[in-house]
Amino acid sequence: FNKTQLEHTNMMFAKFPSCLKVAFINCEDKGSGAAADKVHDKQERRYYSCLIDATCPTGADLRRTPIFSIELPGYPILGDGKGDNQNHAAPFMRGPFAQCIDANQGGYFEQALLLPCALGEFRTRKRGDSEAKKIVGFPEHITSDIGSIGDFAASAEVAFGGILQRSYAVLGARMHYGHPDIMNKLYMMQQGGVSKASKTLNLSEDIFAGMDFTLRGSGRTIKHCEYFHLAKGRDLGFNTVLGFFSKLSSGTGEQVITRQAFRLGQTLELPEALTFYYAHVGYYFTQYFVSMSLPLLVFTWLLVLVSDCESSFDAFLGCTATASGVPRATTANIMARLLGVWFSWLLLLFLVATSLPLVVQVCMERSVLIAVLRLIQQIFTCSPLLFIFQGKVIGYYIVNELRYGGATYVSTGRGLPCERRPFMKLTARPGGGYNCEGLYLDYAAIAYYDGALLLCGTLLIAALGGVTEAGDAQEKLKWIFASLGLVTTSWLFAPFIFNPYQFLVKPFCEDLSNSVAFFHRGGGKCWIEWYTKTQLKPSSNRSAIDISFFFAAFCVAAWYMIMVVKTEALESIFSAQGAGNLGPRSMRALVIAPPIAASVGYCLVIVLLQLAFRTCLDCMTPSRGSADSEEGRGGETAAASAKGAANKRGPLGVGGLPLALSVLVVVGLEVAEAAYSLRKFYDFEWSRALVGGLVLKWGIVCLLVHLGEGLLRVGERCQRYRGCDALWGVPRLWVHAHRMGRDMLVSGLILLALVPFVVLNRLNLCLCPGLSLHHLLIYRNPNHLRRRELNLDDLRTFYRTGTLGGA
C-alpha cells in the first residue's frame, strides 16, 4: 500500500476497532536461518500470511505489526489472486463457519436478525453428525438495475440467484457460486480451501468448492435458503456485461476438462447428472448450438434452392410433371412448408419462456402485475437483441476455449456507462505506431463477420425465389424471416444500439475518418498490426488448421455435389446440340477451379518488384557510405538510418504500395475470373447454377485463405531471414488482401446502415432538444445529457443556498 492507502486503512481501523481484521501476504529476505528451516535453494524470499487489527502497534511508516504470521511454502499466488486470498486467510477466520463476500457487497440490518436461523441449518443432534457437512446458499439483492443494460443483467442475476438455485438444490446439482454462501470452515479446510487457485484451469474458482464438497460424499449436502439477502452491484455497460460472460464462458470451457467434472459424471445418479449438465456446462453449449442453428438453416435452405430446376432445358435436369400430370412442386414451396411448421407463433412463446424464471421470481416477491410490466418494459427496450448477442459471445468463447485454451481473468467495471465508445479509434504510441480500439474491433471476429454472412445468405434466398416461388406457403415464412431479422440485427448492430451517444453527428464523422485511416494509414500497417495480434496470433500454439476447416470443407463438398449435377446437365445439352467442345472433366474443372490464378500472379509480381526495389536500395547504401567516409561516424549513421527507413516502408517491409489498393485488385481479379469460368451458365440463363457456382468458388477461396493463415503462423519465424521473403511474401500479401477486404466490406456495411439513424437522431435533437429517444432506450431517461452536464459550482451553490446558480 502507498501512504494514502495506509492512511485510509488506519481510518477504517479507528472506525471499526472491534470487528475489522485484515489478512495479507508479507514477504522478507531468506535470512541466515533459511538453510536450517529447509527453505528451498531456488526460493528467493520467505512469504507469510499475516493478520492485523486495531490493537496492532503502528510504526513510523504507518504500517502495523502483525498479530499472527504463518509461513507459507513458497510463492503463494498460483492463480489470479482471488482464490489465493481466500485460502490463505482461512486460518484466521473465527468460529466454525465461513462466509466469503466481496468488498462491494452490503447487508441489511433487519435481515441480519435472521442470522441465528441461518446458522441453525448447521445444527446437529450429536458431534460429527453429517448434518453439519453443509454449504448453505443465499440469494443476492442486485442493486445495479439502472438503465436498460443494468436491468437486463440484474434480471438475469435475480432469476439465477433465486428460483434457479432453489431448483438446482432440490434436484441435487447446486454447487458453490461464491458469495454469499456460508460454509463449514473445517470441512472446507480439509478439502484444500474454499476455492481452487490454479491459473487458467480454475478460472471459475468458486464452483470447485461445491464440486469437491459433493465428491467427498458422507452426507455432505448443499442447500439454498432465503433467510437474508446481500446487496450486490453488477455490470451496467454493454462491454462490461459481455466481458463478464466471456470470463464465465472461458472458465466453463476449462471446467469441462477438469477431473472434478469427470468424476462427478461418473458418481452422480442420472437425474443429478442431467441437472448438473443443464445448470452448468449444458447452458453454455446450448448457447453455441442455438447461435449456430440459423446459419446452418440458411445454408441448407440455399443448398435446396440451388438444386432446383432452371428456367430452361428442364428435361435435362429431370424437371417434368408427375405421372398424373400434376405440376411438380418447387423446392421453394417445399422449404416454405417445412419452415412454416418449425417457425410459427410459438416463437413468441419461446421468447417469453426464456424470461419465465424472472417472471415467476418477481411474482413471488412482489406481484403478477409488476412482473408482467417488467417483462414488457424489457422487451420494448430491446432485451432480445442483448441476449441474442450475449448467446453469440458465450458460444464463441466456450468453443474457442476448448479448441485453443488460454482462459484469462477479465476485470470488469461497475460504473454507469456515460461515455461513447468509438467505432474505431487510433491513438499514437510514444515509440511509434498506433493503438487501435473500438466497438468494431471488439466484436468483429465474434459476431460481425457471421452477421454479415447471415445477411448475405438471407438476400440470396430472396434472390433465388425462396419467397416469390413459395406459392401458397409464402405466408408461412414470416416467422422465419422475423427470426433472421432479429438475429442479423443483433449480431451486426446490438453494440451500437446500446452505445451512449452513438448517433451524434460529430462523433460519427470522426468514426468515418478513423475507419478510413485504419485501413489506409501507413499503407495498411494499423490493420496488419491489429489483425496479426488478434486473429492470426502467430505466437500462439494454434495449429495450421483446426476443426473449423474440416467443417467448412464438408459444406463445400456438399455444395460441389449439387454443382456436379448442374455441370453434367450442361454437358448433356452441349452433346445434344453437337457442340461438345468441352468435355465433362473440362466443365467440372471450370466449376471447381478456385479463381486465384490472376490474383496470385499479381501478388507474385508485386513481391518480386518490392524485393528488386529493396535490393537496389541495399546496393546503393555502401556507395553512399563510401562517399561519406571522410565524415567518419556521421556518414555511417546516415547510411544506417537510410537503410532502416527503407526496411520500414510498406506492409511487406519495402515499397509504398497501399494494401487497400491490392485489396481492390485481388478481389476484382478473382470476381472476373469466377464470372468468366461460369459464363456458360449465364448464357443459358441458369441463375441458380450461376449463383451456386459463385458460392462454391467463394467457399473454396475461403478454405485456401484459411490454409494461408496456417502457413503464416508456421512461417512467422522465417520472416527475419531475407531469403524467406519471396517464399512467404506472396501468401502473406494474398491473405492480407482477402482479410482486409472482408473488414472493409463489413465495416462499410455497418457504417452505411447507421447513417439513417444518425439523421433521425439529429432531427430528434432539433425538434425535441430535451427528449432523446436513444437515451430513453439506454438509460430509460430521455434527459440524461442535461444531467451529465450539470456544473459542479452550481451544485455547491445549491447545497449552500438551496437554489441553482443562474436559475
JOTAZI-V59626 format. One line per field, one symbol per residue. phi: phi as a letter, one per 20 degrees, with the letter a starting at -180 (. if undefined). burial: I if it has 24 or more other ideal C-beta (glycine too) atoms within 12 Angstrom, else O. A space follows every 50 residues. Layout:
phi: ???
burial: ???
//
This chain:
phi: .effffffffffffecfececcdbddbbffmfefffelfgfeeecddced ccbfeffdefemedeffccdfdenfeeedeofffffffegfefeneccce cefedbdcfffffeggfffffefcfbfnfffeebcdecfddfededmfff fffffffffffdffffffffencfdedngdfdcfffffffdopebedffm fdfeffffffffffffllnfccdcccfbddfbddfcdfffffffffffff ffffffeefffffffeeffgfffffffffcfffffffffffeffgfffff fffffffffeeblfffdmecfffenfgfffffffffffffffdbffgfff ffffefgfffffffecafffffffffffffdmfgffffffffffffffff ffedmnfcfdedddfffcdeeffbbddfefeoncedbqffffcffecfff fffffffffffffenfdfefmfefffeffffffffffffffecgfefeef lfdfffffffffffffffedfmmofffffffffddflfeeefefccffff ffffffffffffffffffffffffffemdefdfgfffffffeffecffff fffffffffffffffffffffffffffdffemfffffffffffffffeem fdnbmcfffffffffffffffffffffdfffffemeffffffffffffff ffffffffffffffeffeffeffefffdffffffffffffgfffffffff fffeggffffffffffecfecdffffffdlbfdfffffeffffffffffe dncffne
burial: OOOOOOOOIIOOIOOOOOOOIIIIIIOOOOOOOOOOOOOOOOOOOIIIII IIIOOIOOOOOOOIOIOOIIIIOOOIOIIIOIIIIIIIIIIIIOOOIIII IOOOIOIOOOOOOOIOOIIOIIOOOOOOOOOIIIIIIIIIIIIIIIIIII IIIIIIIIIIIIIIIIOIIOIIIIIIIIIIIIIIIOIIIOIIIIIIIIOI IIIIIIIIIIIIIIIIOOOIIIIIIIIIIIIIIIIIIIIIIIIIIIIIII IIIIIIOIOIIOOIIOOIOOOIIOIIIOIIIOIIIOIIOIIIIIIOIIII IIIIIIIIIIOOIOOIIOIOOOOOOOOOOIIIIIIIIOIIOOIOOOIOOO OOOIIOIIIIIIIOOOOOOOIOOIIOIIIOIIIIIIIIIIIIIIIIIIII IIOIOOIOIIOIOIOIIOOIIIIIIIOOOOOOOIOIOIIIIIIIIIIIII IIIIIIIIOIIIOIIIIOIIIOIIOIIOIIIIIIIIIIIIIIIIIIIIII IIIIOOIIOOIIOIIIIIIIIIIIIIIIIIIIOIIIOIOOOIOOOOOOIO OIOOIIOIIIOIIIIIIIIIIOIIOOOOOOOOOOOOIIOIIIIIIIOIII OIIIOIIOOIIOIIOOIOOOIOOIIOOOOOOOOOOOOOIOOOIOOIOOOI IIIIIOIIIIIIIOIIIOIIOOIIOOIIOIIOOIOIIIIIIIIIIIIIII IIIIIIIIIIIIIOIIOOIOOOOIIIOIIIIIIIIIIIIIIIIIIIIIII IOOIOOIIOOIOOIIOOOOOOIIIIIIIIIIOOIIOOOOOOOOOOOOOOO OOOOOOO
//
